[in-house]
Amino acid sequence: MNDSILLSIKKLIGITQSDTNFDTDLIIHINSVFSILHQLGIGPVDGYKIEDSNNEWNEFIDDEDKLDSVKTYVYLKVKLVFDPPLNGALMESFKETIKELEWRLNVTGESIK
């Protein structure tokens, strides 16, 4: 089963797989989020970055228990930079969810060390 990082983020944002107009932008934003996750202690020890739609989630993290939180975190962070919600309440909800996920992922990252 293909679990492409880029394609799954595109789907969550509402961009079709065939639309490649924003791939470079999204890849840059996704890699920025992976850098943050690396600082939180999540993901490969040497860091991680994607290059295209061939990179899959299990290359970044193979722990199924953390995978959904990581996917949600990457989506929300990319969404806020790439296509932020115009509704202020929704924006605050995204930010609060990001804060909670960062805290939880940080605790998980610290417990691994």
C-alpha positions in Angstrom: 0.0 0.0 0.0 1.3 3.4 -1.0 1.4 5.7 2.0 3.1 8.7 0.4 3.8 11.6 2.7 3.3 14.2 0.0 0.2 12.6 -1.4 -1.5 12.2 1.9 -0.8 15.8 2.9 -2.1 17.0 -0.5 -5.3 15.0 0.1 -5.8 16.5 3.5 -5.3 20.0 2.2 -7.7 19.4 -0.7 -5.3 19.2 -3.6 -5.7 16.3 -6.1 -2.8 13.9 -6.6 -2.6 14.9 -10.3 -2.1 18.6 -9.5 1.6 19.1 -9.1 1.6 22.9 -9.2 2.2 23.1 -5.4 4.5 20.1 -4.9 7.7 22.1 -4.4 6.0 24.4 -1.9 4.5 21.5 0.0 7.8 19.6 0.1 9.6 22.6 1.6 6.9 23.0 4.3 6.8 19.3 5.0 10.6 19.2 5.4 10.4 22.2 7.8 8.0 20.3 9.9 10.2 17.2 9.9 13.0 19.4 11.1 10.8 20.5 14.1 9.9 16.9 14.8 13.6 16.0 14.8 14.2 18.7 17.4 11.4 17.1 19.4 13.1 13.7 19.3 10.7 12.2 16.8 11.9 10.4 13.6 15.3 9.2 12.4 18.3 10.1 14.5 20.0 11.9 11.6 16.8 13.8 10.6 14.7 13.2 7.5 13.4 15.0 4.4 11.3 14.1 1.5 12.1 14.7 -2.2 8.9 13.7 -4.0 5.8 11.6 -3.7 7.8 8.3 -3.4 8.7 9.0 0.2 6.5 7.1 2.6 5.5 7.6 6.3 7.2 4.4 7.4 10.5 5.9 6.3 10.1 8.7 8.8 8.6 6.7 11.7 7.7 3.0 11.9 5.9 3.2 15.2 2.2 2.8 14.5 1.3 4.3 17.9 2.9 7.6 17.1 2.2 7.7 13.3 -1.3 9.2 13.5 -0.2 12.0 15.8 2.8 12.7 13.5 0.5 12.8 10.4 -1.9 15.2 12.1 0.9 17.4 13.3 2.5 17.6 9.8 -0.8 18.3 8.2 -1.8 21.1 10.6 1.6 22.8 10.5 1.7 22.7 6.7 -1.9 23.8 6.5 -1.2 26.9 8.7 1.7 28.0 6.5 0.4 26.9 3.0 -3.4 27.6 3.3 -4.3 29.1 6.7 -8.0 29.1 7.7 -9.7 32.5 7.4 -12.0 31.7 10.4 -10.3 32.9 13.5 -11.9 30.2 15.7 -10.7 27.5 13.4 -7.2 29.1 13.3 -7.1 29.0 17.1 -8.3 25.4 17.2 -5.5 24.4 14.8 -2.9 26.3 17.0 -4.2 24.6 20.2 -4.1 21.2 18.6 -0.5 21.8 17.3 0.6 22.9 20.9 -0.9 19.8 22.4 0.6 17.5 19.8 4.0 19.2 20.2 3.8 18.6 24.0 2.8 15.0 23.6 5.4 14.3 20.9 8.1 16.0 22.9 7.2 13.8 26.0 7.4 10.8 23.7 10.7 11.9 22.2 12.2 12.5 25.6 11.1 9.1 26.9 12.9 7.4 24.0 16.3 9.0 24.8 
